[in-house]
């Protein structure tokens, strides 16, 4: 339900808090009355109806619980934002509830909705013609496996956010071995393989190649395989996989038109980033057939002859226009031209680095080469060191990122023109960078520099106490392996 159709004073967290409080206090009946009022005030809020169903079930109001569950399901099925997989889960929840009450016919009445959402769902075939006991066993087994898989996916996300990528990979694989329909697990597993790199990245490619061999009409699988090929630097293999994925998506009866257009637009950007004009134009035409008004469906030529302009503002405008519609290669070329003609045009360097970051792995590699040459030519220029550090960080090379960011920060500290407030901001950003990676002795070094510049800096004094309490040594180790 959209925000203008429900009480904005209530959030999902508020509902869960009230629901849990009623259950904990053993007041399911009072909870039913309260949530009936909430549902009356918010008739299209699916979560409220679902929680009302659970409260009615706890109060032994089974028929009323079914009506609430069904209302929540129907709201979810009408949603334009909820994925088909989640909608299928809503239908399964109602089917499971009905079977647990021995309402076999009522449960089977929802099977058509499940088949429409997920025609290849294993339960569709299993439940057709099954008796009550068989149907109940099939659904219970599926829901149990689904819940276990979701728990492992949740734990894997936590490990991923903690940068424990090996543990995250193993948990995602474990979840998918239990429930191979967990779409999010495939997506996050792909990102995990990308972060691991090296041999693990090759293992990821092999894993998805096996999947698409077994499921040759699976568009998402080809799309993820293409992303892994691109991360591994295999551009041709990536292109072929991405094209296959986009072609399958174009003919999918379940994928919405906007998502189909975005997949094709991603292909346009992929080709643009690799300077493949013929392929780029071919994909642009396919995109135009899907979404004529899409910004990338327009011609690739923006401002002919702009490369010959000596007006830096005109070139910057052209570069920004190209960036806004995702023509990253064109934008990068404009920025490079501006830098070549106006080497001290600082904004062009910053915006060029942002473009390289948007271009994915290939763009980051180009950016590292470009800014790597710049710091060799201008080793005392803090800005280009900082941008080089950002590119290293985005590429996953934390040590190289630290060295570049540290060089930029120390050059700033030594500057007689940079305001003290800016110096302190840069130092604190570096402290945060180090702390996030648990490089506490490096963080301590930069906290001390902040206090040299501003002895009464409150955040720095607090951090000094925290880092000292962690046992950071007074003598700083240069070797990152000595970090604790």
VENDA-V541935 format. One record per residue. N is the residue number from 1. RES is the residue in one letter. SS is DSSP state (A for helix, B for strand, O for the rest). OMEGA is omega in radians with two decimals (* if undefined). Layout:
n:N res:RES ss:SS omega:OMEGA
n:N res:RES ss:SS omega:OMEGA
This chain:
n:1 res:X ss:O omega:-3.12
n:2 res:X ss:O omega:-3.04
n:3 res:X ss:A omega:-3.12
n:4 res:X ss:A omega:-3.11
n:5 res:X ss:A omega:3.11
n:6 res:X ss:O omega:-3.09
n:7 res:X ss:O omega:-3.10
n:8 res:X ss:O omega:3.12
n:9 res:X ss:O omega:-3.14
n:10 res:X ss:O omega:3.04
n:11 res:X ss:O omega:3.08
n:12 res:X ss:A omega:3.12
n:13 res:X ss:A omega:3.09
n:14 res:X ss:A omega:-3.13
n:15 res:X ss:A omega:-3.13
n:16 res:X ss:A omega:-3.14
n:17 res:X ss:A omega:3.12
n:18 res:X ss:A omega:-3.13
n:19 res:X ss:A omega:-3.11
n:20 res:X ss:A omega:3.13
n:21 res:X ss:A omega:3.11
n:22 res:X ss:A omega:-3.14
n:23 res:X ss:A omega:-3.11
n:24 res:X ss:A omega:-3.13
n:25 res:X ss:O omega:-3.12
n:26 res:X ss:O omega:-3.08
n:27 res:X ss:O omega:-3.12
n:28 res:X ss:A omega:3.14
n:29 res:X ss:A omega:3.09
n:30 res:X ss:A omega:3.10
n:31 res:X ss:A omega:3.10
n:32 res:X ss:A omega:-3.13
n:33 res:X ss:A omega:-3.12
n:34 res:X ss:A omega:-3.09
n:35 res:X ss:A omega:3.02
n:36 res:X ss:A omega:3.10
n:37 res:X ss:A omega:3.12
n:38 res:X ss:A omega:-3.14
n:39 res:X ss:A omega:3.09
n:40 res:X ss:A omega:3.13
n:41 res:X ss:A omega:-3.09
n:42 res:X ss:O omega:-2.96
n:43 res:X ss:O omega:-3.11
n:44 res:X ss:O omega:3.09
n:45 res:X ss:O omega:-3.03
n:46 res:X ss:A omega:-3.12
n:47 res:X ss:A omega:-3.13
n:48 res:X ss:A omega:3.12
n:49 res:X ss:A omega:3.14
n:50 res:X ss:A omega:3.12
n:51 res:X ss:A omega:3.04
n:52 res:X ss:A omega:3.10
n:53 res:X ss:A omega:3.14
n:54 res:X ss:A omega:3.11
n:55 res:X ss:A omega:3.09
n:56 res:X ss:A omega:3.10
n:57 res:X ss:A omega:3.11
n:58 res:X ss:A omega:3.12
n:59 res:X ss:O omega:3.11
n:60 res:X ss:O omega:3.07
n:61 res:X ss:O omega:-2.91
n:62 res:X ss:A omega:-3.14
n:63 res:X ss:A omega:3.11
n:64 res:X ss:A omega:3.10
n:65 res:X ss:A omega:3.11
n:66 res:X ss:A omega:-3.14
n:67 res:X ss:A omega:3.12
n:68 res:X ss:A omega:3.11
n:69 res:X ss:A omega:-3.12
n:70 res:X ss:A omega:3.10
n:71 res:X ss:A omega:3.10
n:72 res:X ss:A omega:3.11
n:73 res:X ss:A omega:-3.10
n:74 res:X ss:A omega:3.06
n:75 res:X ss:A omega:3.12
n:76 res:X ss:A omega:-3.12
n:77 res:X ss:A omega:3.12
n:78 res:X ss:A omega:-3.08
n:79 res:X ss:O omega:3.07
n:80 res:X ss:O omega:-3.10
n:81 res:X ss:O omega:-3.08
n:82 res:X ss:O omega:-3.13
n:83 res:X ss:O omega:3.13
n:84 res:X ss:A omega:3.13
n:85 res:X ss:A omega:3.11
n:86 res:X ss:A omega:3.08
n:87 res:X ss:A omega:3.10
n:88 res:X ss:A omega:3.11
n:89 res:X ss:A omega:3.10
n:90 res:X ss:A omega:3.11
n:91 res:X ss:A omega:3.14
n:92 res:X ss:A omega:3.13
n:93 res:X ss:A omega:3.12
n:94 res:X ss:A omega:3.11
n:95 res:X ss:A omega:-3.14
n:96 res:X ss:A omega:3.14
n:97 res:X ss:A omega:-3.13
n:98 res:X ss:A omega:-3.13
n:99 res:X ss:A omega:3.13
n:100 res:X ss:A omega:3.11
n:101 res:X ss:O omega:-3.08
n:102 res:X ss:O omega:3.09
n:103 res:X ss:O omega:-3.01
n:104 res:X ss:A omega:-3.11
n:105 res:X ss:A omega:3.12
n:106 res:X ss:A omega:3.11
n:107 res:X ss:A omega:-3.10
n:108 res:X ss:A omega:3.12
n:109 res:X ss:O omega:3.13
n:110 res:X ss:O omega:-3.07
n:111 res:X ss:A omega:3.12
n:112 res:X ss:A omega:3.11
n:113 res:X ss:A omega:3.10
n:114 res:X ss:A omega:-3.12
n:115 res:X ss:A omega:3.11
n:116 res:X ss:A omega:-3.13
n:117 res:X ss:A omega:-3.05
n:118 res:X ss:O omega:-3.04
n:119 res:X ss:O omega:-3.12
n:120 res:X ss:O omega:3.13
n:121 res:X ss:O omega:-3.08
n:122 res:X ss:A omega:-3.11
n:123 res:X ss:A omega:-3.14
n:124 res:X ss:A omega:3.13
n:125 res:X ss:A omega:-3.10
n:126 res:X ss:A omega:-3.05
n:127 res:X ss:A omega:3.11
n:128 res:X ss:O omega:3.10
n:129 res:X ss:O omega:-3.14
n:130 res:X ss:O omega:3.05
n:131 res:X ss:O omega:-3.03
n:132 res:X ss:A omega:-3.08
n:133 res:X ss:A omega:3.13
n:134 res:X ss:A omega:-3.13
n:135 res:X ss:A omega:-3.13
n:136 res:X ss:A omega:3.14
n:137 res:X ss:A omega:-3.14
n:138 res:X ss:A omega:-3.10
n:139 res:X ss:A omega:-3.14
n:140 res:X ss:A omega:3.13
n:141 res:X ss:A omega:-3.13
n:142 res:X ss:A omega:-3.11
n:143 res:X ss:A omega:3.11
n:144 res:X ss:A omega:3.12
n:145 res:X ss:A omega:3.13
n:146 res:X ss:A omega:-3.14
n:147 res:X ss:A omega:3.10
n:148 res:X ss:A omega:-3.13
n:149 res:X ss:A omega:3.14
n:150 res:X ss:A omega:3.11
n:151 res:X ss:A omega:3.12
n:152 res:X ss:A omega:3.09
n:153 res:X ss:A omega:3.12
n:154 res:X ss:A omega:3.12
n:155 res:X ss:A omega:3.13
n:156 res:X ss:A omega:3.10
n:157 res:X ss:A omega:3.12
n:158 res:X ss:A omega:3.13
n:159 res:X ss:A omega:3.12
n:160 res:X ss:A omega:-3.14
n:161 res:X ss:A omega:3.08
n:162 res:X ss:O omega:3.12
n:163 res:X ss:O omega:3.04
n:164 res:X ss:O omega:-2.97
n:165 res:X ss:A omega:3.12
n:166 res:X ss:A omega:3.12
n:167 res:X ss:A omega:3.12
n:168 res:X ss:A omega:3.12
n:169 res:X ss:A omega:-3.10
n:170 res:X ss:A omega:-3.14
n:171 res:X ss:A omega:3.09
n:172 res:X ss:A omega:3.12
n:173 res:X ss:A omega:3.11
n:174 res:X ss:A omega:3.13
n:175 res:X ss:A omega:-3.10
n:176 res:X ss:A omega:3.05
n:177 res:X ss:A omega:3.14
n:178 res:X ss:A omega:-3.12
n:179 res:X ss:O omega:-3.04
n:180 res:X ss:O omega:3.13
n:181 res:X ss:O omega:-3.11
n:182 res:X ss:O omega:-3.05
n:183 res:X ss:A omega:-3.12
n:184 res:X ss:A omega:-3.14
n:185 res:X ss:A omega:3.10
n:186 res:X ss:A omega:-3.10
n:187 res:X ss:A omega:-3.11
n:188 res:X ss:A omega:3.04
n:189 res:X ss:A omega:3.10
n:190 res:X ss:A omega:3.12
n:191 res:X ss:A omega:3.14
n:192 res:X ss:A omega:3.09
n:193 res:X ss:A omega:3.14
n:194 res:X ss:A omega:3.13
n:195 res:X ss:A omega:-3.14
n:196 res:X ss:A omega:3.12
n:197 res:X ss:O omega:3.05
n:198 res:X ss:A omega:-3.10
n:199 res:X ss:A omega:3.13
n:200 res:X ss:A omega:3.10
n:201 res:X ss:A omega:3.08
n:202 res:X ss:A omega:3.08
n:203 res:X ss:A omega:3.10
n:204 res:X ss:A omega:3.08
n:205 res:X ss:A omega:-3.14
n:206 res:X ss:A omega:-3.13
n:207 res:X ss:A omega:-3.10
n:208 res:X ss:A omega:3.03
n:209 res:X ss:A omega:3.09
n:210 res:X ss:A omega:3.14
n:211 res:X ss:A omega:-3.09
n:212 res:X ss:A omega:3.01
n:213 res:X ss:A omega:-3.14
n:214 res:X ss:A omega:-3.12
n:215 res:X ss:O omega:-2.97
n:216 res:X ss:O omega:3.12
n:217 res:X ss:O omega:-3.08
n:218 res:X ss:O omega:-3.08
n:219 res:X ss:A omega:-3.13
n:220 res:X ss:A omega:-3.13
n:221 res:X ss:A omega:3.11
n:222 res:X ss:A omega:3.13
n:223 res:X ss:A omega:3.13
n:224 res:X ss:A omega:3.07
n:225 res:X ss:A omega:3.10
n:226 res:X ss:A omega:3.11
n:227 res:X ss:A omega:3.14
n:228 res:X ss:A omega:3.06
n:229 res:X ss:A omega:3.14
n:230 res:X ss:A omega:3.12
n:231 res:X ss:A omega:3.13
n:232 res:X ss:O omega:3.12
n:233 res:X ss:O omega:-3.14
n:234 res:X ss:O omega:-2.98
n:235 res:X ss:A omega:-3.11
n:236 res:X ss:A omega:3.10
n:237 res:X ss:A omega:3.11
n:238 res:X ss:A omega:-3.12
n:239 res:X ss:A omega:-3.11
n:240 res:X ss:A omega:-3.14
n:241 res:X ss:A omega:-3.13
n:242 res:X ss:A omega:3.10
n:243 res:X ss:A omega:3.12
n:244 res:X ss:A omega:3.12
n:245 res:X ss:A omega:3.14
n:246 res:X ss:A omega:3.12
n:247 res:X ss:A omega:3.10
n:248 res:X ss:A omega:3.14
n:249 res:X ss:A omega:-3.14
n:250 res:X ss:A omega:-3.08
n:251 res:X ss:O omega:-3.11
n:252 res:X ss:O omega:3.10
n:253 res:X ss:O omega:-3.06
n:254 res:X ss:O omega:-3.10
n:255 res:X ss:O omega:-3.10
n:256 res:X ss:O omega:-3.02
n:257 res:X ss:A omega:-3.12
n:258 res:X ss:A omega:3.13
n:259 res:X ss:A omega:3.09
n:260 res:X ss:A omega:3.14
n:261 res:X ss:A omega:-3.13
n:262 res:X ss:A omega:3.09
n:263 res:X ss:A omega:3.11
n:264 res:X ss:A omega:3.09
n:265 res:X ss:A omega:3.07
n:266 res:X ss:A omega:3.11
n:267 res:X ss:A omega:3.08
n:268 res:X ss:A omega:3.14
n:269 res:X ss:A omega:3.13
n:270 res:X ss:A omega:-3.13
n:271 res:X ss:A omega:3.10
n:272 res:X ss:A omega:-3.10
n:273 res:X ss:A omega:-3.11
n:274 res:X ss:O omega:3.11
n:275 res:X ss:O omega:3.06
n:276 res:X ss:O omega:-3.00
n:277 res:X ss:A omega:-3.11
n:278 res:X ss:A omega:3.11
n:279 res:X ss:A omega:3.12
n:280 res:X ss:A omega:-3.13
n:281 res:X ss:A omega:3.12
n:282 res:X ss:A omega:3.13
n:283 res:X ss:A omega:3.10
n:284 res:X ss:A omega:3.12
n:285 res:X ss:A omega:3.08
n:286 res:X ss:A omega:3.11
n:287 res:X ss:A omega:-3.13
n:288 res:X ss:A omega:3.11
n:289 res:X ss:A omega:3.14
n:290 res:X ss:A omega:-3.04
n:291 res:X ss:O omega:-3.07
n:292 res:X ss:O omega:-3.08
n:293 res:X ss:O omega:-3.12
n:294 res:X ss:O omega:-3.11
n:295 res:X ss:A omega:-3.11
n:296 res:X ss:A omega:3.12
n:297 res:X ss:A omega:-3.14
n:298 res:X ss:O omega:3.12
n:299 res:X ss:O omega:-3.11
n:300 res:X ss:O omega:-3.08
n:301 res:X ss:O omega:-3.11
n:302 res:X ss:O omega:-3.10
n:303 res:X ss:O omega:-3.13
n:304 res:X ss:O omega:3.09
n:305 res:X ss:O omega:-3.10
n:306 res:X ss:A omega:-3.13
n:307 res:X ss:A omega:-3.12
n:308 res:X ss:A omega:-3.06
n:309 res:X ss:O omega:3.05
n:310 res:X ss:O omega:3.12
n:311 res:X ss:O omega:-3.05
n:312 res:X ss:A omega:-3.12
n:313 res:X ss:A omega:3.13
n:314 res:X ss:A omega:3.13
n:315 res:X ss:A omega:3.11
n:316 res:X ss:A omega:3.12
n:317 res:X ss:A omega:3.12
n:318 res:X ss:A omega:3.14
n:319 res:X ss:A omega:-3.14
n:320 res:X ss:A omega:3.10
n:321 res:X ss:A omega:3.10
n:322 res:X ss:A omega:3.14
n:323 res:X ss:A omega:-3.08
n:324 res:X ss:A omega:3.13
n:325 res:X ss:O omega:3.01
n:326 res:X ss:O omega:3.11
n:327 res:X ss:O omega:-2.97
n:328 res:X ss:A omega:-3.12
n:329 res:X ss:A omega:3.11
n:330 res:X ss:A omega:-3.14
n:331 res:X ss:A omega:-3.14
n:332 res:X ss:A omega:-3.14
n:333 res:X ss:A omega:3.11
n:334 res:X ss:A omega:-3.14
n:335 res:X ss:A omega:3.13
n:336 res:X ss:A omega:3.09
n:337 res:X ss:A omega:3.11
n:338 res:X ss:A omega:-3.14
n:339 res:X ss:A omega:-3.13
n:340 res:X ss:A omega:-3.11
n:341 res:X ss:A omega:-3.08
n:342 res:X ss:O omega:-2.99
n:343 res:X ss:O omega:-3.12
n:344 res:X ss:O omega:3.11
n:345 res:X ss:O omega:-2.96
n:346 res:X ss:A omega:-3.07
n:347 res:X ss:A omega:-3.14
n:348 res:X ss:A omega:3.12
n:349 res:X ss:A omega:-3.11
n:350 res:X ss:A omega:-3.11
n:351 res:X ss:A omega:3.06
n:352 res:X ss:A omega:3.10
n:353 res:X ss:A omega:3.11
n:354 res:X ss:A omega:3.09
n:355 res:X ss:A omega:3.12
n:356 res:X ss:A omega:3.13
n:357 res:X ss:A omega:3.13
n:358 res:X ss:A omega:-3.05
n:359 res:X ss:O omega:3.09
n:360 res:X ss:A omega:-3.03
n:361 res:X ss:A omega:-3.14
n:362 res:X ss:A omega:3.12
n:363 res:X ss:A omega:3.11
n:364 res:X ss:A omega:3.12
n:365 res:X ss:A omega:3.10
n:366 res:X ss:A omega:3.13
n:367 res:X ss:A omega:3.12
n:368 res:X ss:A omega:3.11
n:369 res:X ss:A omega:-3.09
n:370 res:X ss:A omega:-3.10
n:371 res:X ss:A omega:3.03
n:372 res:X ss:A omega:3.08
n:373 res:X ss:A omega:-3.12
n:374 res:X ss:A omega:-3.11
n:375 res:X ss:A omega:3.04
n:376 res:X ss:A omega:-3.13
n:377 res:X ss:A omega:-3.10
n:378 res:X ss:O omega:-3.01
n:379 res:X ss:O omega:-3.14
n:380 res:X ss:O omega:-3.11
n:381 res:X ss:O omega:-3.05
n:382 res:X ss:A omega:-3.08
n:383 res:X ss:A omega:-3.08
n:384 res:X ss:A omega:3.03
n:385 res:X ss:A omega:-3.12
n:386 res:X ss:A omega:3.14
n:387 res:X ss:A omega:3.06
n:388 res:X ss:A omega:3.11
n:389 res:X ss:A omega:3.12
n:390 res:X ss:A omega:3.12
n:391 res:X ss:A omega:3.07
n:392 res:X ss:A omega:-3.14
n:393 res:X ss:A omega:3.13
n:394 res:X ss:A omega:3.12
n:395 res:X ss:O omega:3.09
n:396 res:X ss:O omega:3.13
n:397 res:X ss:O omega:-3.02
n:398 res:X ss:A omega:-3.13
n:399 res:X ss:A omega:3.11
n:400 res:X ss:A omega:3.10
n:401 res:X ss:A omega:-3.14
n:402 res:X ss:A omega:-3.11
n:403 res:X ss:A omega:-3.13
n:404 res:X ss:A omega:-3.14
n:405 res:X ss:A omega:3.11
n:406 res:X ss:A omega:3.12
n:407 res:X ss:A omega:3.13
n:408 res:X ss:A omega:-3.08
n:409 res:X ss:A omega:-3.13
n:410 res:X ss:A omega:3.04
n:411 res:X ss:A omega:3.10
n:412 res:X ss:A omega:3.13
n:413 res:X ss:A omega:-3.12
n:414 res:X ss:A omega:-3.08
n:415 res:X ss:O omega:3.08
n:416 res:X ss:O omega:-3.10
n:417 res:X ss:O omega:-3.08
n:418 res:X ss:O omega:3.14
n:419 res:X ss:O omega:-3.13
n:420 res:X ss:A omega:-3.13
n:421 res:X ss:A omega:3.12
n:422 res:X ss:A omega:3.09
n:423 res:X ss:A omega:-3.12
n:424 res:X ss:A omega:3.11
n:425 res:X ss:A omega:-3.14
n:426 res:X ss:A omega:3.10
n:427 res:X ss:A omega:-3.13
n:428 res:X ss:A omega:3.05
n:429 res:X ss:A omega:3.12
n:430 res:X ss:A omega:3.06
n:431 res:X ss:A omega:3.12
n:432 res:X ss:A omega:3.12
n:433 res:X ss:A omega:-3.12
n:434 res:X ss:A omega:-3.11
n:435 res:X ss:A omega:3.13
n:436 res:X ss:A omega:3.13
n:437 res:X ss:O omega:3.13
n:438 res:X ss:O omega:3.03
n:439 res:X ss:O omega:-2.95
n:440 res:X ss:A omega:3.13
n:441 res:X ss:A omega:3.04
n:442 res:X ss:A omega:3.10
n:443 res:X ss:A omega:-3.13
n:444 res:X ss:A omega:3.12
n:445 res:X ss:A omega:-3.05
n:446 res:X ss:A omega:3.01
n:447 res:X ss:A omega:3.13
n:448 res:X ss:A omega:3.09
n:449 res:X ss:A omega:3.08
n:450 res:X ss:A omega:-3.10
n:451 res:X ss:A omega:3.02
n:452 res:X ss:A omega:3.13
n:453 res:X ss:A omega:-3.08
n:454 res:X ss:O omega:-3.04
n:455 res:X ss:O omega:-3.10
n:456 res:X ss:O omega:3.13
n:457 res:X ss:O omega:-3.04
n:458 res:X ss:A omega:-3.14
n:459 res:X ss:A omega:-3.13
n:460 res:X ss:A omega:3.12
n:461 res:X ss:A omega:3.10
n:462 res:X ss:A omega:3.13
n:463 res:X ss:A omega:3.11
n:464 res:X ss:A omega:3.13
n:465 res:X ss:A omega:-3.12
n:466 res:X ss:A omega:-3.10
n:467 res:X ss:A omega:3.09
n:468 res:X ss:A omega:3.12
n:469 res:X ss:A omega:3.11
n:470 res:X ss:O omega:3.10
n:471 res:X ss:O omega:3.12
n:472 res:X ss:O omega:-3.05
n:473 res:X ss:O omega:3.07
n:474 res:X ss:O omega:-3.14
n:475 res:X ss:O omega:-3.05
n:476 res:X ss:O omega:3.09
n:477 res:X ss:O omega:3.11
n:478 res:X ss:O omega:-3.10
n:479 res:X ss:O omega:-3.12
n:480 res:X ss:A omega:3.12
n:481 res:X ss:A omega:3.14
n:482 res:X ss:A omega:3.14
n:483 res:X ss:O omega:3.11
n:484 res:X ss:O omega:*
